[in-house]
Every structure is written in C-alpha cells, then in structure tokens.
Amino acid sequence: MAVGVVIVTHCDLGKEFLRALKLIVPDVEGIRSISLDPSEKLEEMRGRILAEIRSADESDGVLILTDMFGGTPSNVALSFHDEHHVEIVTGMNLPMLVKLATLKDNKSLEELAIFIKDYGQRNISVASQILPEEGA
C-alpha cells in the first residue's frame, strides 16, 4: 500500500482492531496502531503520533483512522492535518480495516480517505432491514 495507515484510539481499541483484522487477513502489512492514555500529556501523545506518521509515510501520505470524532484521539490527530500530508477518518470499523488491508487499487491519500469513509458507512446495517421477514 502506497499510503500509510495509522490507527489512533482510546485505550487498546486500535490494538484489538488490528488483532481482529489479522484473524481475517493474516498477512496484513502497513497498518499500525497507537493507543492513547488519558493520563499522558498532550505533547507526549503528539510525539508518539508524529513518530508513527513519519514511520508510516512512504511519500504518499498517511491515512489516520480514529475511533470517534471529538474524542482525544481524533482531536490530537486533527492537529496534524495542516502540518503533514495526512488525512483523518473518524468512526472506524472492522470492515474499513479489512478493505484497507486487501485494497489493490492505488489511490491518492484524498481518494482513499473518501473511499474508505464511504465503505465503512455502507457496512453499517440494521438486521431487520437486510434479513427476510418471517413468513414472507
């Protein structure tokens, strides 16, 4: 994958997302995770995220996925939006990660961010809307 991917989440959620992903796509590469601890100072959080951005960026930019908009992980990640070649998508889910791990198309950072956001939204379902009605 030309665009690097960094997951930034509360607690160990990102690590667990990666663990679940590796059950589905065992040979996944290029996706890394950072868990933020609320007891950390802001500059410590920023320093760890910056180190991962630099490590993940192979010149095509870095897609940062966060667990929810407005939380500390997304707020800290958003602080890098104008400073570095990054895009942030909030509200990540497992289907998004599986698609990122198996995506063969080369997309620009901006195209990838929009594509993966749309893909994640399309994979949110209400069971009663997709299962056939009983007796029908």
Secondary structure, 3 states (H helix, E strand, C coil): CCCEEEEEEECCHHHHHHHHHHHHCCCCCCEEEEEECCCCCHHHHHHHHHHHHHHHCCCCCEEEEECCCCCHHHHHHHCCCCCCCEEEEECCCHHHHHHHHHCCCCCCHHHHHHHHHHHHHHCCCCHHHHCCCCCC
